[in-house]
């Protein structure tokens, strides 16, 4: 299944890229790519977390990453102390 990407130039001349996915209920939904926070396999679905919440989509994590031309990454674990250089 090929995923649809769309791009357009925004009001401030920035490139805006959207990806169209299928929600868990079968409805088509679109997300602005820069609002994507994380993707996690969730049974037969993928949990997509974005800046406005989260949603289950039918497309696989791999298919979404490939469509956005992003390499898969390993999850990094760190504590709050490490993020502030205290540890």
C-alpha positions as CSV (number, residue, x, y, z in Angstrom):
1,X,0.0,0.0,0.0
2,X,1.5,3.3,-1.1
3,X,1.0,6.2,1.3
4,X,0.1,9.6,0.0
5,X,2.3,12.6,0.8
6,X,1.3,16.1,-0.1
7,X,3.3,19.3,0.1
8,X,2.5,23.0,-0.3
9,X,4.0,26.3,0.4
10,X,2.6,28.0,3.5
11,X,1.8,31.6,4.2
12,X,5.4,32.3,5.4
13,X,6.9,30.6,2.4
14,X,7.7,27.4,4.4
15,X,7.3,24.0,2.9
16,X,4.5,22.1,4.6
17,X,4.2,18.3,4.1
18,X,1.2,16.2,4.9
19,X,0.8,12.4,5.1
20,X,-2.6,10.8,4.6
21,X,-3.3,7.7,6.7
22,X,-6.2,5.5,7.6
23,X,-7.6,5.7,11.1
24,X,-8.5,2.7,13.1
25,X,-12.2,3.3,12.1
26,X,-11.3,3.2,8.4
27,X,-11.6,7.0,7.9
28,X,-8.9,8.8,6.0
29,X,-7.0,11.3,8.2
30,X,-4.1,13.6,7.3
31,X,-1.2,14.8,9.6
32,X,1.3,17.6,9.1
33,X,4.6,15.7,9.1
34,X,6.4,18.2,11.4
35,X,3.8,17.6,14.2
36,X,4.7,13.9,14.3
37,X,6.3,13.0,17.7
38,X,6.5,9.2,17.7
39,X,5.3,5.9,16.2
40,X,4.9,2.7,18.1
41,X,3.6,-0.7,17.0
42,X,0.3,-1.5,18.7
43,X,-0.9,-4.9,17.7
44,X,-2.3,-4.7,14.1
45,X,-2.2,-0.9,14.3
46,X,0.4,1.8,14.8
47,X,0.1,4.3,17.6
48,X,0.9,7.7,16.1
49,X,1.7,10.4,18.7
50,X,1.6,14.0,17.4
51,X,1.6,17.4,19.0
52,X,-2.2,17.5,19.4
53,X,-2.7,14.0,20.8
54,X,-2.5,10.4,19.6
55,X,-4.4,8.2,17.2
56,X,-4.3,4.5,16.1
57,X,-3.7,4.1,12.3
58,X,-3.8,1.0,10.1
59,X,-0.6,1.7,8.3
60,X,2.6,0.0,9.7
61,X,5.3,2.0,11.4
62,X,7.8,0.9,8.7
63,X,5.5,2.1,5.9
64,X,5.0,5.5,7.5
65,X,8.8,5.9,8.1
66,X,9.5,4.8,4.5
67,X,6.9,7.3,3.1
68,X,8.5,10.1,5.1
69,X,11.9,8.9,4.1
70,X,13.0,8.7,7.7
71,X,15.4,6.0,9.0
72,X,14.1,3.8,11.9
73,X,15.6,4.8,15.2
74,X,16.1,3.0,18.5
75,X,14.3,4.4,21.5
76,X,16.6,6.3,23.8
77,X,16.1,6.1,27.6
78,X,17.4,8.8,29.9
79,X,16.5,10.3,33.2
80,X,15.7,14.0,33.8
81,X,19.0,14.4,35.6
82,X,20.9,13.3,32.5
83,X,19.0,15.6,30.3
84,X,20.2,18.6,32.4
85,X,23.8,17.3,32.7
86,X,23.4,16.6,36.4
87,X,24.4,13.0,36.2
